[in-house]
Amino acid sequence: MRLRLLHLILGDDQYSLPVSDPVLRSKLAKMDSAVSSCAAASAPCSSGKGVWDILNRGADRTYLWVDLPFTSTDSYTKSGDITNSYNRLLSMITVYYTQGSSFYGNTALKNDVLSALDWLYTQKYNTTVAPYGNWYHWQIGVPQALTKIGILMRDDLTATQLTNYMSAVNRFIPDSAARTVSGSPLMTGANMLDQAISVAYRGILVKDPRK
């Protein structure tokens, strides 16, 4: 099942290398440029505009990206910074596992993603944090990105990391109909489907902690 999901996230692995198809080359180039606008050999770089280039790596950091500072007085925007941070990490780790990408197998990129994931777990999305802002980010936005990251990175995460991240997901959506955050509506239609997908992905990665 995980291999099937990897194909959904990364695409079929039947294409040959080096990539010659112009449509696929264009797609890969767009993915790469979103991660770093520098040449792969020099990325990340201080003059770059990609999400890896502008990632905050400071030891005492209070955010991962300056434009997602978690300080907005609008709680909806503040909770959205969490989802957007995970989505940027998803884009970074996707090119790491995508054959034909300039960043395929780039160890520095992977290590920065791992460090950022641990920071987000400790500071923003875990089993004890008090949720704020829009319920969507806690129950759908973050779980969608984080479970996909887990599917991609399962073999590069420690058992503790995987358990931590998926336990956080389980805290907010233990089942597809869960309404764990104030303001969340009765789960129907697309909302229930979105939660069901994340619950299924989590289940593929770890045993249900309730059993």
Secondary structure in CASP SS format (residue, H / E / C, confidence):
PFRMAT SS
TARGET T0000
AUTHOR 0000-0000-0000
METHOD secondary structure of the structure
MODEL  1
M C 1.00
R H 1.00
L H 1.00
R H 1.00
L H 1.00
L H 1.00
H H 1.00
L H 1.00
I H 1.00
L H 1.00
G C 1.00
D C 1.00
D C 1.00
Q C 1.00
Y C 1.00
S C 1.00
L C 1.00
P C 1.00
V C 1.00
S C 1.00
D C 1.00
P H 1.00
V H 1.00
L H 1.00
R H 1.00
S H 1.00
K H 1.00
L H 1.00
A H 1.00
K H 1.00
M H 1.00
D H 1.00
S H 1.00
A H 1.00
V H 1.00
S C 1.00
S C 1.00
C C 1.00
A C 1.00
A C 1.00
A C 1.00
S C 1.00
A C 1.00
P C 1.00
C C 1.00
S C 1.00
S C 1.00
G C 1.00
K C 1.00
G C 1.00
V C 1.00
W C 1.00
D C 1.00
I C 1.00
L C 1.00
N C 1.00
R C 1.00
G C 1.00
A C 1.00
D C 1.00
R C 1.00
T C 1.00
Y C 1.00
L C 1.00
W E 1.00
V C 1.00
D C 1.00
L E 1.00
P C 1.00
F C 1.00
T C 1.00
S C 1.00
T C 1.00
D C 1.00
S H 1.00
Y H 1.00
T H 1.00
K H 1.00
S H 1.00
G H 1.00
D H 1.00
I H 1.00
T H 1.00
N H 1.00
S H 1.00
Y H 1.00
N H 1.00
R H 1.00
L H 1.00
L H 1.00
S H 1.00
M H 1.00
I H 1.00
T H 1.00
V H 1.00
Y H 1.00
Y H 1.00
T C 1.00
Q C 1.00
G C 1.00
S C 1.00
S C 1.00
F C 1.00
Y C 1.00
G C 1.00
N C 1.00
T H 1.00
A H 1.00
L H 1.00
K H 1.00
N H 1.00
D H 1.00
V H 1.00
L H 1.00
S H 1.00
A H 1.00
L H 1.00
D H 1.00
W H 1.00
L H 1.00
Y H 1.00
T H 1.00
Q H 1.00
K C 1.00
Y C 1.00
N C 1.00
T C 1.00
T C 1.00
V C 1.00
A C 1.00
P C 1.00
Y C 1.00
G C 1.00
N C 1.00
W H 1.00
Y H 1.00
H H 1.00
W H 1.00
Q H 1.00
I H 1.00
G H 1.00
V H 1.00
P H 1.00
Q H 1.00
A H 1.00
L H 1.00
T H 1.00
K H 1.00
I H 1.00
G H 1.00
I H 1.00
L H 1.00
M H 1.00
R H 1.00
D H 1.00
D H 1.00
L C 1.00
T C 1.00
A H 1.00
T H 1.00
Q H 1.00
L H 1.00
T H 1.00
N H 1.00
Y H 1.00
M H 1.00
S H 1.00
A H 1.00
V H 1.00
N H 1.00
R H 1.00
F H 1.00
I C 1.00
P C 1.00
D C 1.00
S C 1.00
A C 1.00
A C 1.00
R C 1.00
T C 1.00
V C 1.00
S C 1.00
G C 1.00
S C 1.00
P C 1.00
L C 1.00
M C 1.00
T C 1.00
G H 1.00
A H 1.00
N H 1.00
M H 1.00
L H 1.00
D H 1.00
Q H 1.00
A H 1.00
I H 1.00
S H 1.00
V H 1.00
A H 1.00
Y H 1.00
R H 1.00
G H 1.00
I H 1.00
L H 1.00
V C 1.00
K C 1.00
D C 1.00
P C 1.00
R C 1.00
K C 1.00
END
